[in-house]
Every structure is written in structure tokens, then in C-alpha cells.
């Protein structure tokens, strides 16, 4: 029973990381209609930047956190102006998607030039374990669950409850009409990119002590994408639920096999696409027409 509970906590923690990446993917699809294939590499860059600020520059955490958040937001805006904005009106619809693939390679090469390609082991943000009877839980995983849940809640509040979030959604749905109403479309898209980059980069900071700071962190986007498809493409809540399910299945698989856990996860994804292509929480086109 203790092993099951420990695996559940581990799965929920990793699910939160996948959910942050997945939520960022959905927000960008809603804002600009583009799948960002560099999302996982932005997470990786967040891990490298926070490592540099913490271990190379030796900033205390109360300075490192606000400085890193400002840097993440600036990177998001630079990413938007370099990758999306010049190609937004391109005659070839896939141009921006291909640009994000190229940006993914550029980000990896920049990180490799600055920090090298050797994985870097970092200590836990909150070291130690919580003992409840015979159950042992690492504070690092609990921190990921709490911070990830808080970020998801704040983003949901922004887009569902606050006026600023509604303005951003309006600009995303009809940029021309938004301009006529005086809504600065360019600014709202830039803010969306900044928010998304901050979210995924913070995820990279939190997950770095679990996996080490390395280029392989970018591959976490594959699990996040699986969560997006599993939950329902375009549905933020579905993406979060799907990401948690993917992480829990992946974690529980370690009870039986570690070699084939990816086969189990993506095999499940294929079955979902066959029998329920709209995802667990998505709506079918038939239902929408009705």
C-alpha cells in the first residue's frame, strides 16, 4: 500500500509538470492557432537558466525567483517576435509550425554552447522527506504538486474570471474585431507568450532536481502532447486531466516494467484516437452540430 501511495504522489507530481506544458500548448493554440513544438525546450531552458542563477551566479532564492520570472517572460516575448510574428500572415499555413521546430533546435544549441551537453545534477529545492507512519514522501514531489496546482489555478482564474483574460481570448478569437474595439492584439499575444513561457520554465526549474538539468528535459513535451490528445484537443481542463492520467499510468507501469512503459502510454493514446478521437473530455463534431 505504501508503494502504491508513493507512486501516486510521484505520478501526480510528474502529471503537474506535463499539465503545465500541455496547458501552455493549448493557450498558444487558442491565442495564435499554432502548435508550439519548442514548448519542451522552453521548459529545458528554464531548468538551465535557474541552474545558472542559483549555482553559477549564487543568487539567493528570494532574488533568483523574481529575476528568473522576468527573464522567462522576456524570452517568451522574444520567441513570439522571432518565431511567430514575422510569419503570422505567411501564405503557407504550416510556416509558423515549422518555425517552432527550428526554434527548438536553436534553443537546444544555445543551451549546449553555454552549459555543455553533460547532464547536471542539482539538489532538491526543498530537501528531505515527509514521514507519515511507514510512508515516506519527498518534499520535492510535494512542492511540484503544490506549485503546479497553484499555477494551473491562477491561469484558470485569469482566463475564466478576470477582464484581462477575456480581452486576451477576444483578441485570439477575432483579431480584426478586437482591433476595432481598441484591444491591442499584438500586446495580448505577446503577454500570452510571456505567460506560457513563465509557466513551462517554472516547471523546468521544479523538475530539474528529479531528472537533472539536461537536454533530455525537452522530451517531456511528448508526454504533455499525449495528455492533450487524451483529454481532448483544445480543452484546457481536458489537457490537465489527460496529463495527470498519462503520468499516473507511466508511474504505475514501473511496478511491472520500466522498459516498456512508453509502449503502454502511447499504446493507450492510439486506442483513444481509434475509439474516441475527440478525447475523454472533448466533444465530438456530431454533438457540436446537434
C-alpha positions in Angstrom: 0.0 0.0 0.0 2.8 2.4 0.8 4.5 1.7 -2.5 1.2 2.5 -4.3 0.8 5.8 -2.4 4.4 6.8 -3.1 3.9 6.0 -6.8 0.6 8.0 -6.8 2.4 11.1 -5.4 5.2 10.7 -7.9 2.7 10.3 -10.7 0.7 13.4 -9.6 4.0 15.4 -9.4 5.0 14.4 -12.9 1.5 14.9 -14.1 1.6 18.5 -12.9 4.7 19.1 -15.0 3.1 17.6 -18.1 0.0 19.6 -17.3 1.9 22.9 -17.3 3.4 22.1 -20.7 0.1 20.9 -22.0 -1.7 24.0 -20.7 0.8 26.2 -22.4 0.3 24.3 -25.7 -3.5 24.9 -25.5 -3.1 28.6 -24.6 -0.9 29.2 -27.7 -3.3 27.2 -29.9 -6.2 29.4 -28.7 -4.2 32.6 -29.0 -2.5 32.2 -32.3 -3.7 28.9 -33.7 -0.2 27.4 -33.7 1.2 24.2 -32.1 4.5 25.1 -30.5 7.0 22.3 -30.9 9.6 24.2 -28.9 7.5 24.0 -25.7 9.6 21.3 -24.1 12.8 23.1 -25.0 11.5 26.2 -23.2 11.0 24.0 -20.2 14.6 22.8 -20.6 15.9 26.3 -20.9 14.0 27.3 -17.7 16.0 24.5 -15.9 19.3 25.7 -17.3 18.6 29.4 -16.5 17.6 28.7 -12.9 20.6 26.4 -12.5 22.9 29.2 -13.7 21.3 31.8 -11.5 21.4 29.5 -8.4 24.7 27.6 -8.7 26.9 29.7 -11.0 25.9 33.3 -10.0 24.9 32.1 -6.5 21.9 34.2 -6.1 19.7 33.6 -3.1 16.3 32.1 -3.8 14.4 35.3 -3.0 16.4 37.1 -5.7 16.6 34.2 -8.1 12.9 33.6 -8.4 11.8 37.2 -9.5 14.8 37.6 -11.7 14.2 34.3 -13.4 10.5 35.0 -13.9 11.4 38.3 -15.6 13.9 36.5 -17.8 11.3 33.9 -18.7 8.8 36.5 -19.7 11.3 38.3 -21.8 12.3 35.1 -23.5 8.6 34.4 -24.3 8.2 37.8 -25.9 11.5 37.4 -27.9 10.3 34.0 -29.0 7.0 35.5 -30.2 8.6 38.3 -32.2 11.3 36.0 -33.7 9.3 32.9 -34.5 5.6 33.7 -34.8 5.2 37.4 -35.6 7.2 37.5 -38.9 5.3 34.5 -40.3 1.8 35.2 -39.0 0.5 36.2 -42.4 2.5 33.7 -44.4 0.8 32.1 -47.4 2.0 28.7 -46.3 -0.1 27.8 -43.2 2.5 25.4 -41.8 5.3 28.0 -41.8 4.9 29.0 -38.2 4.8 25.4 -37.1 8.0 24.6 -39.0 9.5 27.8 -37.4 8.8 26.4 -33.9 10.6 23.2 -34.9 13.6 25.3 -36.0 13.4 27.3 -32.8 13.5 24.1 -30.8 16.9 23.2 -32.4 18.2 26.8 -31.8 17.3 26.7 -28.1 19.0 23.3 -27.6 22.1 24.6 -29.3 22.2 27.8 -27.3 21.9 25.8 -24.0 24.6 23.3 -25.2 27.0 26.2 -26.1 26.5 27.9 -22.7 26.2 24.9 -20.3 27.5 22.0 -22.3 25.8 18.7 -23.1 26.7 16.8 -19.9 23.7 16.3 -17.5 24.0 18.4 -14.4 22.8 17.1 -11.1 21.2 19.6 -8.8 19.9 19.3 -5.2 16.2 19.4 -4.3 14.6 22.8 -3.9 13.3 21.6 -0.6 15.5 18.7 0.6 14.3 15.9 2.9 11.3 13.7 3.2 8.0 13.7 5.0 7.3 10.6 7.0 3.7 9.5 7.8 4.0 6.3 9.7 5.9 4.0 7.4 5.1 6.1 4.3 7.9 8.3 3.0 7.3 11.2 0.7 9.9 13.5 -0.8 9.3 17.2 -0.2 10.4 17.9 -3.8 7.4 16.0 -5.2 5.0 17.6 -2.8 6.4 21.0 -3.8 5.8 20.2 -7.5 2.2 19.3 -6.8 1.5 22.4 -4.8 3.2 24.9 -7.1 1.9 23.2 -10.2 -1.6 23.2 -8.9 -1.3 26.9 -7.9 -0.1 27.9 -11.4 -2.9 26.0 -13.0 -5.5 27.6 -10.7 -4.1 31.1 -11.4 -4.1 30.7 -15.1 -7.7 29.3 -15.0 -8.7 32.3 -12.9 -7.1 34.7 -15.4 -8.8 33.3 -18.4 -12.2 32.5 -16.9 -12.8 35.2 -14.3 -10.7 38.3 -14.9 -11.3 41.0 -17.5 -7.7 40.8 -18.8 -8.2 37.1 -19.6 -11.4 37.8 -21.5 -9.6 40.5 -23.5 -6.9 38.0 -24.4 -9.5 35.5 -25.5 -11.3 38.1 -27.6 -8.1 39.1 -29.4 -7.4 35.4 -30.1 -10.8 34.7 -31.5 -11.1 37.6 -33.8 -8.1 39.9 -34.1 -9.7 42.3 -36.6 -12.8 42.8 -34.4 -10.6 43.2 -31.4 -8.6 45.9 -33.1 -11.8 47.8 -34.0 -12.8 47.7 -30.3 -9.4 49.1 -29.3 -7.9 45.9 -27.9 -4.1 45.8 -28.6 -3.9 42.4 -30.3 -0.1 42.4 -30.6 0.3 43.2 -26.9 -2.2 40.5 -25.9 -0.4 37.8 -28.0 2.9 38.9 -26.5 1.5 38.6 -23.0 0.2 35.2 -23.8 3.6 34.1 -25.0 5.2 35.5 -21.8 2.7 33.8 -19.5 3.1 30.4 -21.3 6.9 30.7 -21.2 6.9 31.5 -17.5 4.6 28.5 -16.8 6.7 25.9 -18.6 10.1 27.4 -17.4 9.0 27.2 -13.8 8.1 23.6 -14.5 11.6 23.1 -15.7 13.0 24.6 -12.5 10.9 22.3 -10.4 11.5 19.1 -12.3 15.3 19.6 -12.7 16.2 18.0 -9.4 14.2 14.9 -10.4 15.8 14.3 -13.8 19.0 16.5 -13.7 19.5 19.5 -15.9 20.0 18.1 -19.4 18.9 18.3 -23.0 16.5 15.4 -22.5 14.1 17.5 -20.5 12.7 18.7 -23.8 11.3 15.3 -24.5 8.7 15.8 -21.7 6.7 17.6 -24.3 5.8 14.2 -25.9 4.0 13.2 -22.7 2.3 16.6 -22.5 1.1 16.2 -26.1 -0.2 12.7 -25.2 -2.1 14.3 -22.3 -3.6 17.0 -24.7 -4.8 14.3 -27.1 -6.1 12.1 -24.3 -8.0 14.8 -22.5 -9.4 16.5 -25.7 -7.6 18.7 -28.1 -8.2 22.4 -27.4 -9.7 21.8 -23.9 -7.6 23.1 -21.1 -9.3 21.1 -18.4 -9.1 18.0 -20.6 -5.4 18.6 -21.1 -4.7 18.8 -17.4 -6.7 15.7 -16.7 -5.1 13.8 -19.6 -1.6 14.8 -18.4 -2.3 13.5 -14.9 -3.7 10.2 -16.3 -0.6 9.8 -18.6 1.8 10.4 -15.7 -0.1 8.0 -13.3 -0.2 5.3 -15.9 3.5 5.8 -16.6 4.4 5.7 -12.9 2.2 2.6 -12.1 3.9 0.8 -15.1 7.1 0.8 -13.1 5.6 -1.9 -10.9 5.7 -4.3 -13.8 8.2 -2.9 -16.3 10.4 0.2 -16.9 11.5 -0.8 -20.4 8.0 -0.8 -22.0 6.2 1.9 -20.1 6.3 4.3 -23.1 4.8 1.5 -25.1 1.9 1.3 -22.6 1.4 5.1 -22.5 1.4 5.7 -26.3 -0.4 2.4 -26.9 -3.2 3.8 -24.8 -3.0 7.0 -26.8 -3.5 5.1 -30.0 -6.5 3.3 -28.6 -8.1 6.6 -27.5 -7.5 8.0 -31.0 -9.2 5.0 -32.5 -12.3 4.7 -30.3 -12.7 8.3 -29.0 -10.7 10.7 -31.3 -12.2 13.8 -29.6 -10.5 12.7 -26.3 -12.0 11.9 -22.9 -13.4 15.4 -22.2 -13.7 16.6 -25.8 -16.9 17.0 -27.7 -17.5 15.2 -31.0 -18.4 17.2 -34.1 -21.7 15.4 -34.2 -22.5 16.7 -30.7 -21.5 20.2 -31.7 -23.7 20.1 -34.7 -26.6 18.8 -32.7 
